[in-house]
Amino acid sequence: MVSASPSAPLLVFDFDGVLVDGMREYWWSARRAALSLAPGLVLPEEAPAGFAQLRPVIHHGWEMVLMAAELGMADGHLAALLADYDGAVKSALERWGWSPQQLQVALEAVRSEAIASDRERWLALHRFFPGVPERLSALGQEGASWAVLTTKGGAFAAALLAASGLTPAALFGHEQGCKPEVLRQLLQVNQRPLWFIEDRRPTLELVRATPGLEAVRCYLVSWGYLAPGDRQGLEGAGIQWLEPESFQAPLARWP
């Protein structure tokens, strides 16, 4: 599946918040998907501040559609959403009568239509974080290879990478299953050091707690969609903090 020097690591990157800043696209697509399901919603063209505050706790793409609908309610109840996000998601699904699959289908339909009708406009809603394309391209010079593991649909991540001339050794979208399971499969197949780079601390904590993944080196990037306090206690959690300077440095100098 992935070939490189057996002693060099395979770097597995989350996509949104690590390689790409897609905050504009998140709202653009989530808003349209929510309106397709509930045409009576009144949602602003520009993302409300509350959407950016919710982004660090959003795990799956379909949740963005649900949160867009929630933010369109009269009071917005942002504080309640942040106070108990998991509980709020469950309640919101019941209140709207939607399923996660229905929301995911609506989101991907919006993105597919956007790519088909105005690909350049959709691509322009994203930007790679500074220095990321160059650093990814240089990894091969160190004998390493890189893959992408994302909860975004694989086809959409592939389109963005291709537009920047980037080709990962492997790409796994939400269709391939949960991140710990994909990482376990990669360990079994490749028998190489595996480094996982994320911007969502709960995901890294789940990986650290998953039997069989003890050898995976986990990094939390400083530039991602972080929640307050995400940096605290990382050492005790077995997670490394990755600053842009370290990311650009040779792999031998990474934390």
C-alpha angles and dihedrals in degrees: 000000000000123000129192140111106327091226095048119088127251106228112211113197130197107225115216111057094011107054101007136035103214101160093126091051093046092061094036092056098033091051093052093045091050091049091050088058098038110023092180093067118113108216127167120242091234120059113262117236090250092064092061089048091053095046096085092059096042110102107173129042093238090061089065090062091049092048091049088056091047092051088053092063118107097258098028088214091211093160091057092048091053095043095059109007098168091049091046092053092052093048093046093052090053094045095050094038092230132136127218090244092052091051093047092050091050092050094049091046090057092049094045091051091048092052091047096047104034111003096169093053091051093048090049090061088072133061131188113236112258114285095004100115091047093048093048091050091052097052092086090063087065093050092252130122132204139217136188124234113183143158087223118097108276094232092058094049090047091053092053094047093047091051088060094044094251123142118184121205087241137358125205121189128186087279090073094060138251121342098246091053093049091048090051090053091049091053092051094048102040106033090205135119107282123208119189119200118195142157096210113082096196089058091052091047089052090052091049090051095048114102112241095028098082091112095056111108108222127207131188112203119225094216100056134097095290129179120225111279096018092128095053118105096001094141092057090049092054093245126131122221112230120202122190090253092056092045090056093046123091112281091247088067097049116116 
